[in-house]
Amino acid sequence: MTSAFTSRVASANSQPADLMAAIDACSRALATIRQNLGGVIFGQDEVVNQSLTAILSGGHMLLIGVPGLAKTRLVKALGTVLGLDARRIQCTPDLMPSDILGAEVMEESDAGRRAFRFIPGPVFSQLLMADEINRASPRTQSALLQAMQEKHVTVAGENHALPTPFHVLATQNPIEQEGTYPLPEAQLDRFLLQIDIGYPDLDAERHMLIATTTAAEAVLKPVITAADLLEFQKLVRLMPISEKTVEGILNLVRNGRPETTALDIVKQHVAWGPGPRASQALSLAARARALIDGRLSPSLDDVLALAKPALQHRMALNFTARAEGVTLDQVLNAMMAGIR
């Protein structure tokens, strides 16, 4: 499978017909992946689609939802079907950077010579789940930030490259905030999407109840390999994007900044708006969403569908907004209405 996808993507670099063939092949594989995930993740189709969008874009994602909504299960399932080495970190206030990155230990050989050997931590994986990331101390969060941005870590002055692909899927509980350390804006900006997970509807919850308590649960198997995923990520960047869609992305992002917007609600109620990474995130994510649907190029509808996941963690309201009861959702709706 890997060689077939590699040859398709390589030829797609020069021929439009080959690009469409590569997109068709990728879309079929992604349809199988979504079908398999749907057998273990019930009633969260949009969450699954957004998660695949983030990974196809080569980015990290932040999952926010109350306990019991299958966040951990989703990460494990993604690791299996995508053929990735997945590991999990349970973040706590006493978690140290070395617990994530690894550490050097002194070893003595049979000849009596002593030397340091680096023992890699769980960050040396292709899919890293940081469960309840806001419970980790700022020092530990900063260690993870380097891994997310630079794709390598520094221990005892030595750089250690991380595996490829490398994705961080972090979770947060929006209810319990006692004993937590809010993520700094710089780290939030490194997450391509913030995916909010809500409760499933009645039919989905009934299906989940029956499937998980009365019979053997579905067993997932790899659909693609890590090498295939890298080719899919290359394909996303080869997909053309229209000038209209580019202008829509730029207008949407710049309308979220009090300094450059024409919207009164943003000028009056936004403390700081999204930076250039937001434009990059929307460009890649819109293409990935089109790829999942088997389309050659993204449209403004893709941008609007991903506007909230891409922007809501990159903006902050001021005191006036909190005093007047203005929500970020209202601000985002006004921004999206400006490009329709």
MOFEN-V295063 format. One record per residue. N is the residue number from 1. RES is the residue in one small letter. PSI is psi in whole degrees, -180 to 180 (* if undefined). OMEGA is omega in whole degrees, -180 to 180 (999 if undefined). BURIAL is I if it has 16 or more other C-alpha atoms within 10 Angstrom, else O. Layout:
n=N res=RES psi=PSI omega=OMEGA burial=BURIAL
n=N res=RES psi=PSI omega=OMEGA burial=BURIAL
This chain:
n=1 res=m psi=-41 omega=-175 burial=O
n=2 res=t psi=-48 omega=-177 burial=O
n=3 res=s psi=-35 omega=180 burial=O
n=4 res=a psi=-46 omega=179 burial=O
n=5 res=f psi=-39 omega=-179 burial=I
n=6 res=t psi=-44 omega=-180 burial=I
n=7 res=s psi=-38 omega=179 burial=O
n=8 res=r psi=-46 omega=-178 burial=I
n=9 res=v psi=-39 omega=179 burial=I
n=10 res=a psi=-44 omega=179 burial=I
n=11 res=s psi=-28 omega=180 burial=I
n=12 res=a psi=-17 omega=-179 burial=I
n=13 res=n psi=-21 omega=-174 burial=O
n=14 res=s psi=-23 omega=-174 burial=O
n=15 res=q psi=125 omega=179 burial=O
n=16 res=p psi=-38 omega=180 burial=O
n=17 res=a psi=-39 omega=178 burial=O
n=18 res=d psi=-33 omega=177 burial=I
n=19 res=l psi=-43 omega=179 burial=I
n=20 res=m psi=-38 omega=178 burial=I
n=21 res=a psi=-40 omega=178 burial=I
n=22 res=a psi=-39 omega=178 burial=I
n=23 res=i psi=-42 omega=178 burial=I
n=24 res=d psi=-45 omega=-180 burial=I
n=25 res=a psi=-42 omega=179 burial=O
n=26 res=c psi=-42 omega=-179 burial=I
n=27 res=s psi=-38 omega=178 burial=I
n=28 res=r psi=-42 omega=178 burial=O
n=29 res=a psi=-41 omega=180 burial=I
n=30 res=l psi=-33 omega=176 burial=I
n=31 res=a psi=-40 omega=176 burial=O
n=32 res=t psi=-42 omega=179 burial=O
n=33 res=i psi=-45 omega=-180 burial=I
n=34 res=r psi=-38 omega=179 burial=I
n=35 res=q psi=-43 omega=179 burial=O
n=36 res=n psi=-42 omega=179 burial=I
n=37 res=l psi=-35 omega=179 burial=I
n=38 res=g psi=-19 omega=178 burial=O
n=39 res=g psi=-12 omega=180 burial=O
n=40 res=v psi=-17 omega=177 burial=I
n=41 res=i psi=107 omega=-171 burial=I
n=42 res=f psi=134 omega=173 burial=I
n=43 res=g psi=18 omega=-178 burial=I
n=44 res=q psi=46 omega=-176 burial=I
n=45 res=d psi=-43 omega=-179 burial=O
n=46 res=e psi=-35 omega=177 burial=O
n=47 res=v psi=-43 omega=178 burial=I
n=48 res=v psi=-44 omega=-180 burial=I
n=49 res=n psi=-43 omega=180 burial=O
n=50 res=q psi=-35 omega=178 burial=I
n=51 res=s psi=-45 omega=177 burial=I
n=52 res=l psi=-37 omega=178 burial=I
n=53 res=t psi=-46 omega=180 burial=I
n=54 res=a psi=-43 omega=-178 burial=I
n=55 res=i psi=-41 omega=177 burial=I
n=56 res=l psi=-29 omega=178 burial=I
n=57 res=s psi=-7 omega=-180 burial=I
n=58 res=g psi=19 omega=-175 burial=I
n=59 res=g psi=-180 omega=177 burial=I
n=60 res=h psi=161 omega=179 burial=I
n=61 res=m psi=152 omega=-180 burial=I
n=62 res=l psi=116 omega=-179 burial=I
n=63 res=l psi=123 omega=-178 burial=I
n=64 res=i psi=123 omega=179 burial=I
n=65 res=g psi=160 omega=-180 burial=I
n=66 res=v psi=162 omega=180 burial=I
n=67 res=p psi=147 omega=175 burial=O
n=68 res=g psi=10 omega=-179 burial=O
n=69 res=l psi=22 omega=171 burial=I
n=70 res=a psi=31 omega=177 burial=I
n=71 res=k psi=-49 omega=179 burial=I
n=72 res=t psi=-41 omega=-180 burial=I
n=73 res=r psi=-38 omega=179 burial=O
n=74 res=l psi=-44 omega=-179 burial=I
n=75 res=v psi=-44 omega=179 burial=I
n=76 res=k psi=-42 omega=-179 burial=I
n=77 res=a psi=-40 omega=178 burial=I
n=78 res=l psi=-43 omega=179 burial=I
n=79 res=g psi=-39 omega=-178 burial=I
n=80 res=t psi=-53 omega=-174 burial=I
n=81 res=v psi=-26 omega=180 burial=I
n=82 res=l psi=-1 omega=178 burial=I
n=83 res=g psi=34 omega=-176 burial=I
n=84 res=l psi=152 omega=173 burial=I
n=85 res=d psi=108 omega=-175 burial=I
n=86 res=a psi=137 omega=177 burial=I
n=87 res=r psi=164 omega=-174 burial=I
n=88 res=r psi=139 omega=174 burial=I
n=89 res=i psi=127 omega=173 burial=I
n=90 res=q psi=109 omega=-176 burial=O
n=91 res=c psi=133 omega=177 burial=I
n=92 res=t psi=162 omega=-179 burial=I
n=93 res=p psi=-27 omega=-178 burial=O
n=94 res=d psi=8 omega=177 burial=O
n=95 res=l psi=129 omega=-178 burial=I
n=96 res=m psi=155 omega=178 burial=I
n=97 res=p psi=-37 omega=-180 burial=I
n=98 res=s psi=-24 omega=177 burial=I
n=99 res=d psi=-22 omega=180 burial=I
n=100 res=i psi=-47 omega=-173 burial=I
n=101 res=l psi=-35 omega=-172 burial=I
n=102 res=g psi=179 omega=-176 burial=I
n=103 res=a psi=161 omega=175 burial=I
n=104 res=e psi=137 omega=179 burial=O
n=105 res=v psi=149 omega=178 burial=O
n=106 res=m psi=128 omega=178 burial=O
n=107 res=e psi=148 omega=178 burial=O
n=108 res=e psi=128 omega=-179 burial=O
n=109 res=s psi=173 omega=178 burial=O
n=110 res=d psi=-27 omega=-179 burial=O
n=111 res=a psi=2 omega=179 burial=O
n=112 res=g psi=7 omega=180 burial=O
n=113 res=r psi=137 omega=-179 burial=O
n=114 res=r psi=141 omega=179 burial=O
n=115 res=a psi=155 omega=177 burial=O
n=116 res=f psi=140 omega=175 burial=O
n=117 res=r psi=134 omega=-180 burial=O
n=118 res=f psi=126 omega=176 burial=O
n=119 res=i psi=111 omega=-176 burial=O
n=120 res=p psi=146 omega=176 burial=I
n=121 res=g psi=-175 omega=-177 burial=O
n=122 res=p psi=-15 omega=179 burial=I
n=123 res=v psi=-19 omega=179 burial=I
n=124 res=f psi=67 omega=178 burial=I
n=125 res=s psi=171 omega=-180 burial=I
n=126 res=q psi=-25 omega=179 burial=I
n=127 res=l psi=107 omega=-175 burial=I
n=128 res=l psi=122 omega=176 burial=I
n=129 res=m psi=120 omega=175 burial=I
n=130 res=a psi=94 omega=-174 burial=I
n=131 res=d psi=128 omega=-177 burial=I
n=132 res=e psi=59 omega=-174 burial=I
n=133 res=i psi=-29 omega=-179 burial=I
n=134 res=n psi=-1 omega=173 burial=I
n=135 res=r psi=-13 omega=177 burial=I
n=136 res=a psi=150 omega=-180 burial=I
n=137 res=s psi=160 omega=178 burial=I
n=138 res=p psi=-35 omega=179 burial=I
n=139 res=r psi=-42 omega=180 burial=O
n=140 res=t psi=-38 omega=177 burial=I
n=141 res=q psi=-39 omega=-179 burial=I
n=142 res=s psi=-33 omega=176 burial=I
n=143 res=a psi=-39 omega=178 burial=I
n=144 res=l psi=-30 omega=-180 burial=I
n=145 res=l psi=-42 omega=179 burial=I
n=146 res=q psi=-41 omega=179 burial=O
n=147 res=a psi=-41 omega=-178 burial=I
n=148 res=m psi=-39 omega=-174 burial=I
n=149 res=q psi=-46 omega=-172 burial=O
n=150 res=e psi=-16 omega=-177 burial=O
n=151 res=k psi=25 omega=170 burial=I
n=152 res=h psi=165 omega=178 burial=I
n=153 res=v psi=156 omega=-180 burial=I
n=154 res=t psi=121 omega=179 burial=O
n=155 res=v psi=124 omega=-180 burial=I
n=156 res=a psi=38 omega=177 burial=O
n=157 res=g psi=-1 omega=-179 burial=O
n=158 res=e psi=136 omega=177 burial=O
n=159 res=n psi=136 omega=179 burial=O
n=160 res=h psi=118 omega=-178 burial=I
n=161 res=a psi=144 omega=178 burial=O
n=162 res=l psi=159 omega=179 burial=I
n=163 res=p psi=161 omega=174 burial=O
n=164 res=t psi=141 omega=-10 burial=I
n=165 res=p psi=164 omega=178 burial=I
n=166 res=f psi=123 omega=-179 burial=I
n=167 res=h psi=137 omega=174 burial=I
n=168 res=v psi=125 omega=175 burial=I
n=169 res=l psi=101 omega=-175 burial=I
n=170 res=a psi=150 omega=178 burial=I
n=171 res=t psi=153 omega=175 burial=I
n=172 res=q psi=146 omega=175 burial=I
n=173 res=n psi=118 omega=-176 burial=I
n=174 res=p psi=-6 omega=-175 burial=O
n=175 res=i psi=-56 omega=-174 burial=O
n=176 res=e psi=113 omega=-179 burial=O
n=177 res=q psi=-5 omega=-180 burial=O
n=178 res=e psi=132 omega=180 burial=O
n=179 res=g psi=21 omega=179 burial=O
n=180 res=t psi=164 omega=178 burial=I
n=181 res=y psi=103 omega=-178 burial=O
n=182 res=p psi=139 omega=-180 burial=I
n=183 res=l psi=137 omega=177 burial=I
n=184 res=p psi=157 omega=-177 burial=O
n=185 res=e psi=-37 omega=-179 burial=O
n=186 res=a psi=-36 omega=-180 burial=O
n=187 res=q psi=-38 omega=176 burial=I
n=188 res=l psi=-37 omega=-178 burial=I
n=189 res=d psi=-21 omega=179 burial=I
n=190 res=r psi=-15 omega=176 burial=I
n=191 res=f psi=124 omega=-178 burial=I
n=192 res=l psi=-44 omega=-179 burial=I
n=193 res=l psi=145 omega=166 burial=I
n=194 res=q psi=118 omega=-175 burial=I
n=195 res=i psi=115 omega=178 burial=I
n=196 res=d psi=129 omega=-178 burial=I
n=197 res=i psi=120 omega=179 burial=I
n=198 res=g psi=179 omega=179 burial=O
n=199 res=y psi=146 omega=176 burial=O
n=200 res=p psi=159 omega=177 burial=O
n=201 res=d psi=176 omega=-173 burial=O
n=202 res=l psi=-48 omega=-178 burial=O
n=203 res=d psi=-42 omega=-180 burial=O
n=204 res=a psi=-39 omega=180 burial=O
n=205 res=e psi=-35 omega=176 burial=O
n=206 res=r psi=-45 omega=178 burial=O
n=207 res=h psi=-44 omega=179 burial=O
n=208 res=m psi=-43 omega=-179 burial=I
n=209 res=l psi=-46 omega=-178 burial=O
n=210 res=i psi=-44 omega=-175 burial=O
n=211 res=a psi=-29 omega=-174 burial=I
n=212 res=t psi=-5 omega=-177 burial=O
n=213 res=t psi=-10 omega=-176 burial=O
n=214 res=t psi=-6 omega=-178 burial=O
n=215 res=a psi=170 omega=177 burial=O
n=216 res=a psi=135 omega=-178 burial=O
n=217 res=e psi=156 omega=-180 burial=O
n=218 res=a psi=142 omega=179 burial=O
n=219 res=v psi=120 omega=-180 burial=O
n=220 res=l psi=149 omega=175 burial=I
n=221 res=k psi=155 omega=179 burial=O
n=222 res=p psi=136 omega=176 burial=I
n=223 res=v psi=-40 omega=177 burial=I
n=224 res=i psi=179 omega=177 burial=I
n=225 res=t psi=171 omega=177 burial=I
n=226 res=a psi=-36 omega=178 burial=I
n=227 res=a psi=-39 omega=176 burial=I
n=228 res=d psi=-43 omega=-179 burial=I
n=229 res=l psi=-40 omega=177 burial=I
n=230 res=l psi=-38 omega=177 burial=I
n=231 res=e psi=-39 omega=177 burial=I
n=232 res=f psi=-40 omega=180 burial=I
n=233 res=q psi=-35 omega=175 burial=I
n=234 res=k psi=-39 omega=-179 burial=I
n=235 res=l psi=-38 omega=178 burial=I
n=236 res=v psi=-42 omega=-178 burial=I
n=237 res=r psi=-18 omega=177 burial=O
n=238 res=l psi=-16 omega=-176 burial=I
n=239 res=m psi=134 omega=179 burial=I
n=240 res=p psi=153 omega=178 burial=O
n=241 res=i psi=132 omega=-174 burial=I
n=242 res=s psi=158 omega=178 burial=O
n=243 res=e psi=-35 omega=179 burial=O
n=244 res=k psi=-42 omega=180 burial=O
n=245 res=t psi=-40 omega=177 burial=I
n=246 res=v psi=-45 omega=179 burial=I
n=247 res=e psi=-37 omega=178 burial=O
n=248 res=g psi=-41 omega=178 burial=I
n=249 res=i psi=-47 omega=-178 burial=I
n=250 res=l psi=-43 omega=179 burial=I
n=251 res=n psi=-41 omega=-179 burial=I
n=252 res=l psi=-49 omega=-177 burial=I
n=253 res=v psi=-43 omega=-178 burial=I
n=254 res=r psi=-25 omega=176 burial=I
n=255 res=n psi=-13 omega=178 burial=I
n=256 res=g psi=-1 omega=-179 burial=I
n=257 res=r psi=126 omega=-179 burial=I
n=258 res=p psi=-27 omega=-177 burial=I
n=259 res=e psi=-25 omega=-173 burial=O
n=260 res=t psi=0 omega=-175 burial=O
n=261 res=t psi=158 omega=172 burial=I
n=262 res=a psi=3 omega=-177 burial=O
n=263 res=l psi=126 omega=-179 burial=I
n=264 res=d psi=-37 omega=-177 burial=O
n=265 res=i psi=-32 omega=178 burial=I
n=266 res=v psi=-44 omega=-180 burial=I
n=267 res=k psi=-38 omega=-173 burial=I
n=268 res=q psi=-26 omega=-168 burial=O
n=269 res=h psi=-3 omega=-178 burial=I
n=270 res=v psi=127 omega=179 burial=I
n=271 res=a psi=-47 omega=175 burial=I
n=272 res=w psi=147 omega=-173 burial=I
n=273 res=g psi=-176 omega=-176 burial=I
n=274 res=p psi=145 omega=178 burial=I
n=275 res=g psi=-172 omega=-178 burial=I
n=276 res=p psi=-26 omega=178 burial=O
n=277 res=r psi=-28 omega=179 burial=I
n=278 res=a psi=-41 omega=177 burial=I
n=279 res=s psi=-44 omega=179 burial=I
n=280 res=q psi=-42 omega=180 burial=O
n=281 res=a psi=-44 omega=-179 burial=I
n=282 res=l psi=-38 omega=179 burial=I
n=283 res=s psi=-47 omega=-180 burial=I
n=284 res=l psi=-44 omega=-177 burial=I
n=285 res=a psi=-37 omega=178 burial=I
n=286 res=a psi=-39 omega=177 burial=I
n=287 res=r psi=-41 omega=179 burial=I
n=288 res=a psi=-39 omega=179 burial=I
n=289 res=r psi=-40 omega=177 burial=I
n=290 res=a psi=-38 omega=179 burial=I
n=291 res=l psi=-41 omega=178 burial=I
n=292 res=i psi=-36 omega=179 burial=I
n=293 res=d psi=-4 omega=-180 burial=I
n=294 res=g psi=22 omega=180 burial=I
n=295 res=r psi=149 omega=-176 burial=I
n=296 res=l psi=-33 omega=-173 burial=I
n=297 res=s psi=147 omega=179 burial=I
n=298 res=p psi=163 omega=178 burial=I
n=299 res=s psi=179 omega=177 burial=I
n=300 res=l psi=-29 omega=178 burial=I
n=301 res=d psi=-37 omega=176 burial=O
n=302 res=d psi=-41 omega=180 burial=I
n=303 res=v psi=-45 omega=-179 burial=I
n=304 res=l psi=-37 omega=180 burial=I
n=305 res=a psi=-27 omega=-177 burial=O
n=306 res=l psi=3 omega=-175 burial=I
n=307 res=a psi=-49 omega=-177 burial=I
n=308 res=k psi=-47 omega=177 burial=I
n=309 res=p psi=-30 omega=-177 burial=I
n=310 res=a psi=-22 omega=-172 burial=I
n=311 res=l psi=-26 omega=-169 burial=I
n=312 res=q psi=-27 omega=178 burial=I
n=313 res=h psi=2 omega=179 burial=I
n=314 res=r psi=13 omega=-179 burial=I
n=315 res=m psi=157 omega=177 burial=I
n=316 res=a psi=139 omega=177 burial=I
n=317 res=l psi=155 omega=179 burial=I
n=318 res=n psi=-178 omega=-177 burial=O
n=319 res=f psi=-35 omega=180 burial=O
n=320 res=t psi=-42 omega=180 burial=O
n=321 res=a psi=-44 omega=180 burial=I
n=322 res=r psi=-37 omega=180 burial=O
n=323 res=a psi=-34 omega=-177 burial=O
n=324 res=e psi=0 omega=178 burial=O
n=325 res=g psi=20 omega=178 burial=O
n=326 res=v psi=132 omega=-178 burial=I
n=327 res=t psi=159 omega=177 burial=O
n=328 res=l psi=-32 omega=178 burial=I
n=329 res=d psi=-39 omega=177 burial=O
n=330 res=q psi=-41 omega=179 burial=O
n=331 res=v psi=-45 omega=-180 burial=I
n=332 res=l psi=-38 omega=178 burial=I
n=333 res=n psi=-40 omega=178 burial=O
n=334 res=a psi=-39 omega=178 burial=I
n=335 res=m psi=-42 omega=-179 burial=I
n=336 res=m psi=-36 omega=179 burial=I
n=337 res=a psi=-26 omega=-178 burial=O
n=338 res=g psi=-13 omega=-180 burial=O
n=339 res=i psi=3 omega=-179 burial=I
n=340 res=r psi=* omega=999 burial=O
